Amino acid sequence: MQQTKTESEAYAHIGVIGGGAWGTALALVSQSAGAKTTLWAREADVVDSINSAHQNTRFLPGIALPRGLRATTHLAEAASADALLLVVPAQHLRGVLASLASIVKAGTPAALCAKGIERDSGKLLTEVLGEALPSAEPAILSGPSFAHDVAVGLPTAVTVAARLPVAQRLQATLAHAQFRPYASDDITGVALGGAAKNVYAIGCGIADGLGLGESAALLARSFAELTRLGEALGAKAETLMGLSGLGDLVLTASSPSSRNFAFGRKLGAGTALAALRKPGTPLAEGVETAPALVARAHRERVELPIAEAIKAVLGDALTPGEAIARLMRRPLRPE
């Protein structure tokens, strides 16, 4: 899986903004692929752990990190890199971008690596990036992957989208024997696929928790909804059929390692919603994305009955069983 690259193609210095598990895994990828890498984290203990013990004991324990990987609490230090990987939760992205706006050089590639839709505005993260950091070169990295799997070196393929020359340089920068990025110029399709799949993964988890068996039908109809909205937003069909669309949906909506699937399964099995959303519990990004996804679909006049039902469950308007029953009672129609 080794990909040939030259020094002229690759960015020499990558700044990773966000020191959680996924940010740390991507910093490891970048450093292992040969780029100088600086990781910014808010948490002083995370920075100290990476710089002194060469592991992120809070968010990615047990994974040895390269000694050359530098962590910092100074945002400007990481933001001075040739290209940035933005690994910030969707609902906090705009605030971090506001902090970056005065220190990022114009034209710096800024690749979104988190997944979601801004709840208050219903905007894709690529749209938030364009508004809050307009001087940057927009990009996005997404695909079927888990931080721990990437960190231990399991073979992983993702999509990186931007203007094609930028996407190809990011591809060359991050590619190594266990990490294979595919270049695309469809940032809208990649952003939508990464966001919507978390919502539908919660729905598939709910079905599993209810004891309804394998959710192939639910998964297939969820993908049909994603495709309808993607068409309305101008996404390419091949993007939605690829790694960052169908590929990510299948993984996230079927794996116990998926936080969104695990959240839905507990909800379907009877765990109270309040208990699953207590401070300190794992973040299931689809919880915040569901109402934003539905609101955006309404604006585009696209019907998403499964996403609507999931939103209703997450808002305590329906029980999981009632949501399934409502979907099954929908009028019959051609596929």
N, C-alpha and C positions, 0 to 999 in steps of 0.2 A: 504493500500500500504506500510505499515511499513515493513522494511527489518531488520531482526535480524543481529546484528554484535557484535563483541567482540573487546576489546581494542587491542588484539594481531593482529587482522585483519586490523584495521583501521590505517591510518597514523595520528600521533598526531598533526602535524603542517603542514598546507598547505600555500604555498606562491602563490599569484595570481599576475602575471606580466601583468599589463595593467588595467587602471582605467576608461575605458569607461563604457557604459551601460552594456554590456555583462560581462565584468570582474567584475563589481560591483555586478551584479546579482549572478554570480558564487561564489563570496566571501560570499555573504549572504547565499547561499546554504551550503557552507562549514561550516561556523560558526553555522548555524542552525542545521546542522547534528552532531555537537559536536566537530569539530576540531578547534584547535587554528588557526586563520587565519590572515595573514598579506598581505595587498594589496599594491603593488607598483604602483605609477602613476608618470608621468613626471610633471604634473601640480600641483604646490604648492596649488592653490586654491581648487583643488579636494581633496587633502590630508587634508587641513585645514577643509574643509566642512565635511568630513567623521569623523574626529577626534573630532570636536567641536560640530557640529550640528547633527551628526549621520545620514547624508544623502548626496548623491552626487548630489548637486544642479545643476551642469553643465550638467551631462550626464544622470542622472536617478532621476529627481526631484520628490518630493512628496512621495518617498519611504523611510520609516523609516528603518534604519540599526541597527543591534545589537550593543550595547555599547561595547561589547568585541572585535568588529572588529577593527583592527589596520591598519592604512594607513601610508605610508612612501614614501619619495622621495629618500631614500637610497636603491639602488638596492640590495646591499649585505644583507640588513636586511631581505628582502623577500626571497632572494635566499638561505638563510641558512635553509629554511624549509625542512621537510622530503620529500615532493613532491611538484612539481610546476604545476600550470595551466598557460599556456602561451596564453594570450588573447591579441595578438598583430596583427594588420592588416597584411595581407599576404605580401604586398610589403615592409614592414618595419621589417619583422621577422628576416632576416639574420643579420641586424645591431644590434638588441637587443640580439640575440644569441651570437654575437661576444663579447658583453659586459659581458654576463654571463659566457663565457667560462673559465675565470680565477678564478671565485668565486663559481661555483657550484660544490659540492662534487661529485666525480665519483660515478656512479650508482644511482644518484637521478632520480626518475621518472619525466619526463618533458612531460606534456600532452598538445598537441596543441588544442586550443579551438577556433581558428579563421579558416576561410574557404577561400581557394583560391589556385592558382598556381602561383609560382614566374614568373613574366612576362619575365624577361630577359633570364632565363634559361629553362623555361617550366617544371620545376621540381615541383612535389608535395611537400607540406610543410613537410611531413615526410622525404622526401629526403633531403630537406634543413636542417632540424634538424639533420639528421645523419652526414651531412658534417660540419655544423658549431658548433655543440655541441656533438661531438662523444662520450664523456664520460658519457652522460646522458642515462637513460633508456627511449627509445622512447615510447610515448603513444599519443593518440588522443581522444578527446571527441567531439561528433557531433550528431546532430539529429534535429527533427522538434521542434523548440523552438524559442520564442522571449523573449528578456531580460525582458521587462515589465511584461509579463505573468508569467515568472519564479519568478520575484521579488515580485509579489503580491500573490504568492502561488497557482497559477493554476496548476493542476496536469500535470506533464511533464515527458516524457520518452525519454531517449537518449541512445546512444551507447558509451561505453568507450572501446577502443581497445589498446592492448599492449601484451607482453608476458602474457599468461593467469594468472599466479599468481599475476603479477603486476596489470593487469586489474581488477582482483577480489578484490584486496586491495583498489584500487581507487573506485571501485563500493561500497565497504563497507564504505569507508570514506565519500562519498557524498550522500548516500541514506538516505532519510527521507520520511515522510508521503506524501509530495507533489512532490518529485523528485526521479525518479526511473531510475537508470542507468542499462543497460544490458551489460554484459562483452563479449568481442570478442577478437580474436587474429589476425584479419584481418585489420591491420592498413592501408594497401594500399586501400582496398575497402572503408573504412570509409573516408579516405582523398579524394579520387576521388569523391565520392558521394557528400560530402559537398562542394567541389569546383565547380563541373559541374552544380549543381542545380541552382546556382546563374545566370549562363549564360542563361540557359533555362527559368528561371523565367523572365528575361528581355524579351525574345522572346514572352512568353505568355502575358506579360504586353503590348507589342507592339500590338499584335493581339486584345487585349481588347480595347486599345486606338483607334484602327482603326475601332472599332464598328463591329468586325467580330463574336461576340457572344462568347459562352463558347469554350474554347480551348482544349477540350478533345483529339482531334486527334493530335494536336500539342504536347500536354503533353505526349501522348502515344509514339509518334515517337521520342520525345526527350529522353524518358527513353530507347528506343531501342538503340539510339546512345550511351548513357551512358553505357549501358550494353556491347555493342561491344568493347568500349575502355577499360572497366573494365576487360573483358576477356583477352584482349591483355596484360594488365598490371599484370595479375595474381590475380585479385580480386576474391573473392568468390561470386557465384551467390546469395547465401542466404543473404550476406551482402547488396548487391545492391537492393534486394527485401525488405530489412528491414527498420528500423527507419532512419538510416543515408543515405540511398539511396532513394528508392521510397517514403518513408514517408516524408523526408525533401523536396524532389522535389515537392510533391503535395501541401504541406503547402506553400512553398516559391513561387510557381508559380500560386497561386490562391488567396492569401490574400492581401488585400490593406495595411495591416500592414507590408508587406515585402518591404524593401527598393528597392530591385531589381525589383520586379513586379511593384511597384509604378513608378520607373524610366522608365521602358519600356512603361507603360501606358501613361505617359506624352509625351514620345517620339512619340508614335503612334498617339496621339491626336494632334500633331503638334508643341510641344514645341521644340525649337532649341536645338541641342546637346550641344552647347557652354553654353547655359543658365543652363542646367542641371548639368554641370561640373564646375560651378563657385566655387571658394573657399568659404567654409562655408556651401555648400549644403551637404545633407546627403550622406554618402559614400555608393555607390552601388558597392560592391566588384566584381560583375560580369563584370563590364566594363573593369577592368584590367585583369580579368581571361580569357575573351573570346579569345584574340589573343594567349595567352599562351596555352589554351586548344586545339585550332586548331593546333598550332605548334607541340604540343606533339602528337596529333593524326597523323599528317603527318609523324613524326618520327617512329610511330608504324605502319604506313601504314593502318590506319583505317579511313574510310570516315565518316565525320560528317557534312552533308549538312545543317542541321539547325544551328549548331554552326557557320559554315562558313558564312551563311546569316546574323546571328546576328553580327558577327565580322565585316562584310561589312557595316552594318548599323552604327555601333559604330565608324567605321573609315570614315564615310561620303562617302563611295564608292557606296552605294545604299540608296534610300529612303525606309522607312518602307513598303510602298506599292509595290515597285519594288522587295523587298526581298520576300514578300509573293507570288507575281506573279512568281518569279523564282522557288520557291519551288514547286508551283502547276504545273509548266511545266516540272518538272523532268520526265524522262522516267518511264512508268508504270512497276511495278515489283511485284513479290509475296511478301506477308508479311513474 
